[in-house]
Amino acid sequence: MGPVRNVEIIFKPEVSHMVKRNIWHPTQTLKEKKDGSLVLKMRVSCYIPLISWILGWGENAEIIKPESIRSEVTRIAKEMSESY
């Protein structure tokens, strides 16, 4: 566990309906954008499950905040792409 951080993830319109139909975290808020994409905000302190979950969405999810988790997701995705 680490410090509690505000997390912001944007999902592409193609998967927004799947994100909307679930409660992913008790602190989550959702905001649909005009282009059909969806912004999920939540406060988390456990980052490893979050990172795995974001990577599971592939190119359909982008972490916006915090930069530390975004950097870690970027690093992992780069390593994954080098394996294939």
C-alpha positions as CSV (number, residue, x, y, z in Angstrom):
1,M,0.0,0.0,0.0
2,G,1.1,3.5,-0.7
3,P,-0.2,7.0,-0.2
4,V,-3.8,7.7,-1.4
5,R,-3.7,9.3,-4.8
6,N,-6.2,10.8,-7.1
7,V,-6.3,8.7,-10.3
8,E,-7.9,9.8,-13.6
9,I,-8.3,7.4,-16.5
10,I,-9.9,8.1,-19.9
11,F,-11.6,5.3,-21.8
12,K,-12.3,5.3,-25.5
13,P,-15.9,5.5,-26.7
14,E,-15.8,1.9,-27.9
15,V,-15.5,0.6,-24.3
16,S,-17.2,3.4,-22.3
17,H,-20.4,1.3,-22.0
18,M,-18.5,-1.5,-20.4
19,V,-16.9,0.9,-17.9
20,K,-20.2,2.5,-17.0
21,R,-22.1,-0.7,-16.2
22,N,-19.7,-1.6,-13.3
23,I,-18.6,-0.1,-10.0
24,W,-14.9,-0.5,-10.1
25,H,-14.0,1.3,-6.9
26,P,-16.1,2.8,-4.1
27,T,-14.7,6.3,-4.7
28,Q,-15.2,6.3,-8.4
29,T,-16.9,9.1,-10.4
30,L,-17.6,9.0,-14.1
31,K,-18.0,11.8,-16.6
32,E,-18.9,11.2,-20.2
33,K,-17.3,13.5,-22.7
34,K,-18.9,14.9,-25.9
35,D,-16.9,12.6,-28.1
36,G,-18.3,9.5,-26.2
37,S,-15.1,8.8,-24.2
38,L,-15.4,8.4,-20.5
39,V,-13.3,9.8,-17.6
40,L,-13.1,7.7,-14.5
41,K,-11.8,9.3,-11.3
42,M,-11.0,7.5,-8.1
43,R,-8.8,7.6,-5.0
44,V,-6.5,4.6,-4.6
45,S,-3.6,3.5,-2.4
46,C,-2.8,0.1,-3.9
47,Y,-1.2,0.6,-7.3
48,I,-0.2,-2.9,-8.6
49,P,-3.8,-4.1,-9.1
50,L,-4.7,-0.8,-10.7
51,I,-1.8,-0.9,-13.1
52,S,-2.7,-4.5,-14.1
53,W,-6.3,-3.5,-14.6
54,I,-5.4,-0.5,-16.8
55,L,-3.1,-2.6,-18.9
56,G,-5.9,-5.1,-19.4
57,W,-7.9,-2.4,-21.3
58,G,-5.0,-2.1,-23.8
59,E,-5.2,0.9,-26.1
60,N,-8.7,1.6,-24.9
61,A,-7.6,3.2,-21.6
62,E,-5.1,6.0,-20.9
63,I,-4.1,7.0,-17.4
64,I,-4.0,10.8,-17.1
65,K,-3.2,11.2,-13.4
66,P,-1.0,10.8,-11.4
67,E,2.1,11.0,-13.5
68,S,3.9,8.4,-11.4
69,I,1.4,5.7,-12.3
70,R,1.3,6.9,-15.9
71,S,5.0,6.6,-16.1
72,E,4.9,3.0,-14.7
73,V,2.2,2.0,-17.2
74,T,4.2,3.5,-20.0
75,R,7.4,1.6,-18.9
76,I,5.5,-1.7,-18.7
77,A,3.8,-1.3,-22.0
78,K,7.1,-0.5,-23.7
79,E,8.7,-3.6,-22.2
80,M,5.7,-5.6,-23.4
81,S,6.0,-4.3,-26.9
82,E,9.6,-5.2,-27.1
83,S,8.7,-8.8,-26.2
84,Y,6.5,-9.2,-29.3
